Amino acid sequence: MLEIELKDKIINIRDDEFTRAKVDSIKLIADKYAIKDILDFKLTFTENLFGVSQQSTSAVLNESMSLDEFYEILTGMFDEMEKENSEDFEDISISFEGLFIL
């Protein structure tokens, strides 16, 4: 479930079970709060192999980006994951955290 925290002119959105559908949820939140840009975001991938969790972080952004660019990156990532053998990604969970500018 998406967690939303509003502080000053920044919205922090977090989710420990991030999916393609959550990208659409972020779009709805952006429309509701008139979000202009994303300031920072991080995706953490956790893979469970034989009962052992391995975590890696990628797609870290430390500069402002338009929401259109952000959506393009995330939908492109999910498109690539779906192109690959989907069974390879069954044991991977994705966590998301992003700071959005009002």
N, C-alpha and C positions, 0 to 999 in steps of 0.2 A: 504494500500500500504506500502511495506517495505521502511523505511527511512534508508539510509546508510550514516554514517559520518566517514571519515578516518582521524585519528590524530596520528602522529608518527607511531608506529607499532601496533596500536589498531584500530579495526573497531567496531563502535557502530551501532547495527541494532535495529530498533524499529518498532513496528506495533501495532496499536490500534484495529485492526480487524484480529487477528491471527487465522489461520485455519490450518488444516492438509496440505493443498496444499502449504502453506507458508513454511513448513518444507523443502519441495523439492526446493523451491526458495532459502532458506538458503544454501542448499547443492550446488546449482549452484554458488552462491556468494562465498562460501568457495573454490570451485574449481578455480574460476576466479582469486581470490586474494591470492591463495595458503595459506589459513588459516590453522593453525596447531592445535590449541586448542581453547576452549572457557574458558574465564577467569571468567566470572560472568554472571548470567542471572536471570531474574525475570518474573514470570507469574502473572498477576493480573486478577482475575475473577470478572466480574460485572454481577449481576443478577437483572433483573427488575421484581419485583413482585407488581402487582397492581399499577404500575406507580411510585414505590419507588425503587431507585437503592441501592443495597447493594453490597459493594465491599470487597473482601478478597484477600490477596496475599498469594501465596504458591509457592512451587518449586523454592525457592531462593537458589542459589548456590554461595558460596563465596570462591571457590577454583578452580584451573585449572582442566579441564576435557577434555578427548579426544572427538573429534567430533563424533566418533562412539557411545560412551556412551551417549552423548547428544542426538543424533538422536534416540537412543533406548528408552530413557526416554520420549521424546516427542511423538514418534509414539505409545509407550505403553499407554501414557495418552489418546491419541485420540482413541485408540482401546478400552480402558475401558469405555470411554464416549459413544462410539457407542454400546458397549455390554449392557449398561444400557438402560433404556427406552429413546430413542432419544427425545421424547417430553419433558422430564425433562430438557433438555439442550437447548431448542429452545430460551429461554429468557436469555441465558448466553452469554456474549461476553468475549473474552480473549484478553488481551494486553500483548505484549512481549517486553522485552528489554534485549539485550545481548551484552557483550563485547567479541570480538574475537581477538586472538593474531595472527599476521602475522608471 
